Structure formats: structure tokens, C-alpha cells
């Protein structure tokens, strides 16, 4: 039960956190080509960046899960507010470690810094995602998560342009590679400390569970959660893999410089922002139908205009509008997919995964800018996958929601292993053909959106599963 019904201040504070971890997570896509060149790494070795960062999600969530089984849910004991502050401070420590790593040019220390940063983000993810989901009516949880994730995507959109300019141009191009890494992450550390102070003084509401947190593996009794873990694993693996290789693909397959290629990366991550703003309206059951679709198209076009303007200005006014028209066409395809999804999280997930497979097929069967825009367009269809999978998977968990959330965050391990797998395949058969890997990921997401989210249907069913729409917040 809530102590207050004033959700807006808490929602704003948490949404700021979503923005920050989106920005810094996307900085990994800048680090991959930068460190690959600095240390003369193979694709497989460069993907250790993502392995270290997202591997920390698995380790951190596993620790959380073990503690929850042995001593009860930690969030239920210390509260959301203290959990979020702990995550922010741990993230600040990870950012500070970039300074000695860059000064000594130690790749191993870079990886350790990313691991610590990932641990901090794990605590934030475990705390913030279920907090947003239960911060209001259960029926609009997907809408709230999509809106928060839209600001997460604003961070991932700004990172390739602002962060990429800072790394590739402002310092690296001037022969100062160490400073190009040290300064941004020192700034990030300061921002995290400031945010922890803001959270400390902000009146965030606390929730009480309907029943005391149990000392058992209760969340694993839910079939739709177990299959949801695999859905998160495949989704984040595909999303991060595509984003991680996009700059290298543009550089090596199309001939663009890394400085120019980062602008296209902004469209990929910007697609998630566009889709999430659209999704926040689609899944808002309170919005009138005509008003809803006017908002959807208007938000999509305005956000596209913002992304294009940002890239155009940063490029020195040389990036042409005609270059981005394929992306505009995919936006309208995305809007049509939302319409087919009929505001149903499961149906929309399946439709979006099918279209992602279609775009990957187009990329694999073509080349040049056609394949580039096909890969970039997948960002639009990735947009609602996290929030839809998450809300479907934790639905009906009641007192096991915190434990279930930690298991889902644990499944972010997919972002550590799948890009690593794709990197190994790229070293053997070439980067272009390595994009066959995410095809299998999206194929599973089609299944989860079609049947996998239902308790007791298909494989891995369990008699202990509970109807996912039975809310126990």
C-alpha cells in the first residue's frame, strides 16, 4: 500500500535515472571501436567491454537472488530509496576507476571499471523498474515503463553524438586518447553523486508488500517469469550486439569514418526513444483513441526532427535530410505495427519481433546503405520490448516481485554473451554475415509474445504458476 497518492515527483526523479544509465550504457558502443583501435583488439576481444559491463548485471542479480532466498528480499528490507542511493554511489565508483585505467593504459582495469559500473546499474535496475511498474494503476504499468524508457533512450541518443564527439574528435583526434576517456567519466561520477543527494532529499514514496518477503525461491515457481528471463536474455543480447557493431560495420563495410558513423548510431538508439514515446501513448488505456494516434504520429515526427537536427548541427550542417528518409519510412512502418498490436503488450511484442527478423533478412541479403538503414530501423522495434517483456514477466508475482525483478535483471547476461558470440563469428566469417545471430534472438521473442508469457501453456509449464493478471501490490 502506498503512503501517498502523489506519484509524479517520484516518477520524475526515477526517469532522470533512466536517462543517465541510458547515456552511459550507450557510451560502451563508443568505447568498443575506440579501445579496439587503442589496444589493437580483435572483434572478440573488443566485445569483452560488453561482457564485463553486462556480466556484472548477472553477478549482481545472482547475489541479490541468493540473499533474497536466504534472508528475504533486500528491497523489502531496506526500501527502494536506499537501494537507489546505493546503486548511484556504486556507479560513481565505477566511473572514477576509468581515470587510473586511462592513465596507465590498462585494458584489464578498463574492464574492471566497467564491471563495477555494471554492478551499480544492476542495483538501480532491480530497484527502479519494479518501482515504476507499481507506481500507479497496474493496467498502465507498461505505459509508465515505456515513458521512462523513452528518456532512457534520450540518453542513448545523445551519447553517440555528444560522447562520440568528445572521444573521437575533441580529444582522440588531437592525439590525447587518455584524456578523451578520463574527463567524461569523471563528469559522470560527479553527476551520480549529485543524483544520490537529490534522491536522498526527495520525498520518494515507499511500498509495503501484501505479505512478508519469503525466504525461498518463490519467483521461480512462475512459468511466465522463467520464460521471460530467456526473453530478456535474447532481447538485450540482440539489441546490444547490433549497436556495438554498427560503427565498425559502417567503417569497414561502407567506408565511413568513425566520426561520421557515430551519427548513424544516434538514429539507431534514437529509434528506441521514438518507439517508447509512441508506446507510452499506445499502452495508456486512459487516452482517447483519436487523441492517442494524433499524439503517436506527432511525437514520432517531432522526435525524428530532434534527432536529425542534432546530427545535422553536430556534422557541421553537412548531413542531408534525404540521407535519413529511409528511417522516416521505417517510422511509419513502426506506427502500423503499433496499430496491428492493438495496445496489447504480448501481441505488440510478437509483431515487433517478426518485423525485426524481416529487417535483419534485408540487411543480410543486401549491402551498403540499404543494409545499414535496415539495421538502424531495428531500433524502432526494439523500443517497447524491454518494458513489455518486463511487465508481462512480473505480472502477478505479488510479494515475489522484487525477487522476480532481480532474476530478470540477471538475464541481462545476454548482452554479455550474445555480442561476444557475434564477435567470434565476425572474426571467422565476416562482420556482415555475423548479423545472423540476432535473427535467432528475435525468433524466440515471437514465441514469448505469442504464447510464452502465458502461465501453464506450452513447454516449461508449472503447476505452481499463478495467473499473471492477479495483482498483489
N, C-alpha and C positions, 0 to 999 in steps of 0.2 A: 504494500500500500504506500502511496506517495504521501509525503508530508505537506506538499504544496502542489497546487494545480498550475502554477506559473512555469510552464516548460520552456518558454522562449529564451531567457538568459542562459540557461544550461545548454540548450541546443546550439546557441551561437558560440559559446566557449568551446564546445566539443567540435564544432565544424571548423574552427580555427586550427585545431589539432589535426583534423583530416587534411587540411590544406598543407600543413608543414610536412607531414610524413609523406604526402604525395610528391612534394617538391624534392625532398632528399632521396626518396626511393628512385625517382627518375634520374637523379644525378648519377646513379650507378651506370646508366646507359651512356653517360658521358665518360665515366671512369674506364669503362671496358676498352674502347679504342685508344684512349689516352695512355693507360697503363700497358696495353698491348704493344704500343709503339715504344714507350719508355723502357720497358724491360724485354723487348723482342720476344713476345709470348706467342704460342700457338693459340688457335681458337679455344681449344680445350683448357689450356692454362688460363686464358683470359676470363673464361667463364667461372673460374674459381672466385671471382668477385661476387657473382650472384650466388654461388654455392655457399660462401662464407656468410653473406648477409641473410639469405633466406634459410640457410641451415640453422641459424640462430633462432628462427621462428619455431623450428621443430624442437630444438633443445629446450628453449624457454617454455614452450607449451607442454612439453613432456614433463618438465619439472613441476609445472603448475598442476598438471593432471595427477601426478603421483602424490603431491601434497594434498590435493582435494580428496583423493581416495583414502589417504591415511589419517588426515586431520580435519577434513571438511573443506569446503570451498573457501579459498583465501579472500575472494572479493566479498563473500558473505560475512567474513570476519572483520576485515579492515575497512570495507566500503569502497565505492567507486572513486571517490575524491582522492584518498590516499594512494590508491592504485595508480591513478593517472599521474599524480605528482612523482611517484617512484619511477614510472616509465619515462617521464620527461628528464629527470635528473640522470638516469642511466644513459639515455640518448645523448645527453650533453657530454658525458664522459667519453662515449664512443667517438664523438666529433673531435674532442680535444686530442685523442690519440693520433689523429691524422697529422698533427704537427711534427712529432718525432719521426713518424713514418716517412713523411716527405723530406725532412731534414737529412735523414740517414739513407734515403732511397732504398728502403727495406720493403720488398713486396710482401713478405710474411707479416710484417707489422701492419701494413695496409689491410691485409685480410683479417687480422685480429681486431683492428679498429672497426671494420665492417661488421664483424661478429658481435662485438659489444653494442654497436649501434642497433643491430638487428634484435638483440635481447631487449633493449629499451622499447623498440617498436612493438615487440611481442606483448609486453605488458600493456602498452597503450591499446593495441588491437583487442586483446582479451577484455579490457575494461570498457572501451568506448563503443564497440559495435553492439553488444547487448544493451548498453546504456541507452543508445539512440533508439534501438528497437523497442524498448519498453517505456520510452519517454512519450507516452501518449496512448492513443487507441491502438489495439493490436491490428485492426484492419488496415491501418495506414502505416504500419511499420516499414513496409517495402518502400513506400513513398518517401519517408523520412531518411531512410538509409540511402536512397538514390540521390536525394538532395545533398546530404553530407558528402557522399562520394563524388558529387559533381564538383564540390570545392576541393576535394582531394585531387580531382582531375585538373582543376585550375592550376594547382601546384605542379602537376606533371607536365602541363602545357607550357608553363613559364620556365621550367627548369632547362629544357633544351635550348631555349633562346637566351635567357639571362645567364644560366650556369654555363652553357656551351660557349657563349661569347667570352665569359670570364676566363674559362680554361683554355680554349683553343686560340683565342685572338688576343685578349688583353694581356696575358702573361706568356703562355706557351709559344705564341708566335714571336715574342720578343726575347726568346731564349731563357725564360725563367720558369721552367716546369715545376720546380718545388713550390714556389710562391703561389702558382696557379691553383694548387690544391690546399695549401695551408690556410690562406686567407678566407676562402668561402666557408670552410668547416669550423674555423674559429668563430665566424659570424653565426653559424648555425648553433654552436654550443651556447653562445650568449642568448640567442633567441629562445632556446629551450629553457634556460634558467629563468628568463623573464616570464615565459609562459607558465612555468611551475609556480611562480609567485602570484600570477594572475589567478590561476586555479585555486591556490591556497586561500586567497581573499574573496573569491567568488562564492556566492551562495548556491552551490550545486546541490540539488535535492538528492536524497538517498532513498533507496527502495528496500523494503523488507520482503523477504521471500515468504511464500504462503506456508512453508514448513521449514524447519531447520535443515541446513545443508547436511546431507548424509555422508558417512564415511565409507562410501562404496562406489564402484564403477557404474553408477546408475545411468549415466548418459549413454553408455554403450549398449544399453538394452533397447534403444530406439533404432530401428532399422533405417528409417529415413535419414537419421543423423550419420550412421555409418556410411551409407552410400553418398551422403552429402560431403563427407570428408574426402572421398575419392573425386567428387565433382570439383571441390576447391583445389585439390592437388592438380588435376588436369587443366583447370581453367587458368590458374596463376602461372603454371608452367608454360602454357601456350602463349599467354599474354606477355610475360617477361621475355620469353625466348624470341618472339618476333621483335619486340622493342630493342632487345640487346644487340641483335644482328643487323638492324635496319641501317645504321650509319655505315657499317662495314659493307653491307650489300650495295648501298648507293655508291660508295667509294670504289669498290672493286669491280662491280658488275656494270655500273652505269658511268663511272668515271668522274663522279662529283668529288670535290674536295670535302674534307671532314667539316670544314666551316660552313659550306653550303648544305651539306647533308643533314646537319642538325636542324635546319628549318623544316625539313620533311618530317623529322621525328616529332616536331611540335604538332603537326597535323595528326599524327598517329595518336598521341596522348590527348590531344585536343578533341579527338573524336569521342573519347570516353566522357569528356566533360559535356559535349553536346548531347550525347545519348542519355546521360544521367539527368541533365536538366529536363529533357523530354520525358524521361521515365518518372521523375518526381511528379509530373502532371498526370501522366497516364495512370499511375497507380494510386492517385488521390481520388478516392471514391466520393469525396465531397464536392468535387468540381463538376460543374455542368458540362455536358458533352460538347456543345458548340464552343463554349469558352475554353474548354480543355484543348481542343485541337487548334484553336487560334493561338493559344499560348505555346503549344508544342512547336508549331512551324515558326512562330515569331522568335522563340528562344533559340531555335536551331540556327536560323539565319543570322540573328544578332551575334550569337557566339561564333559562328563561322566568320562573320565580319571582323570580330575582335581578333581572332587567331590570325586571319590573313593580314590585317593591319599591323599587328605586332611583328609578323615575319617580314612584311614589306618594309617597315621602318628600319628594322634591325639589319636588313640586307642592303641598306643604302638606297632604297626605293628602286631596286632592280628586279625584285620578284614580281612577275606578271600575274594578273588576275586569270588570264587564260590558262596558265600552268595549273591552277588549282581547281578548274572547272570539273575535272573527273571526281574530285572529292565532294563537290556540291551535288553532283548527280547521285553519289552514294548516300548522301544525307536524305534525299527524297526516297531512296530505296529503304533506308532505315525507318523513316516515318511510316512507309507502307507496311513494314514488318511489325511495327508497334500496333497498327490497325488490325493486322491479322491476329496478333497476340491477344486482342480483346481484353486488355488490362488484367490478364491472368498471369501471375509470375511464372508458373510452370510452363504454360503454353508459349509465352514470350521467350523463355529460355530456350526451348526446343527450336523455335523458329529462327532465333538469332544464331544458334549453333549450326543449323543447317546452312544458313547463308554464309557463315564464316568458312565452312567447308567449300562452298562454291567459290568464294574469293580466293582461297588457297589454291584451288584447282586452276583458276585463271592465272594465278601467279606462276604456278609450276609449268603450265603449258605455254606460257608466253615469255617475254623478256622485256628489258628496257623499262621505260616509264609506265607501261601498261601493268607490268608485274609489280612495280613499286607502288602504284596507287591502289592496286588490289590488296597488297599487304597493309598499306596505311588504312584502307577502308575497314579492315577488321576491327580497328579501334572503336569504331562506332557500335559494332555489335558486341564487343566485349563490355560495353558500358554498364549494362544492368546485371551482368552475370554474377558478380560478387554479391550484391545486395539481394538478388532473387534466390541464389543458392543458400545464402546465409539465413534469410528469413524462413525459407522452406525447411531448412535442416534443423533450426532450433525451435520451430513451432511446436507447442505442446509439451516442452521439456519441463516447464514449471520450475521446481526447486533445483533441477539439474541444468538450468540454463547456463550458469557460469562455467560448469564443467564441460558442457557441450560446446560452448564458445571456445574454450581452450583447445579442445580436440580439433575444431575447425581451423583455428589458427595454426595448430600443429601441422595441418595438411598443406600449409603454405610451403612446406618442404618441396612441393612440386616445382616451385620457382628456383630451387637449388639444383634439382636433379634433371629436369627436362631440358633447360638450356645447356647443361653440361653434356647431356646425351646428344643434343643437336650439334653442339660444338665438336664432339668427337666424330659425328657423321660428316660434318662440314670438312673436317681435316682429311677425311677419306674419299668422299665422293663430290665435294664441292659445296659451296655455301648455298647456291641456288636450289639444288636438289634436297638439301637438308630440311627445307620447309615442309617436307612430307611428315615430319614428326608431329607438328600441331594438328594435322588432319585427324589423327587417332584420338587426340585430346578432345576435339570438338565432337567427334562421333560419340564419345561417352556422354557428353553433355546433352546431346539429343536424347539419349536414353533417360538420363536423370529428369529432364524436363517432361518427358513423355510418361514414364512410369516410376522411375526410381525414387521420386520424392514421396510416393505413397507408402504408408506403413502396411506391411504384410503382403505386398504384391510383388511378384517376380522372385528373383533369387535373393538370398540373404535375408529372408523374412524371419521374424522372431515373434513368438507368442507374447513377449513382454512389451512389444511396441504399443504405443498409445496413439490414439487418433491425433494428428498433428494440429488440428484446429481447436483442441481443448486447451484454452489458455489458463495458465496458473500463475500469472504475475502477481 
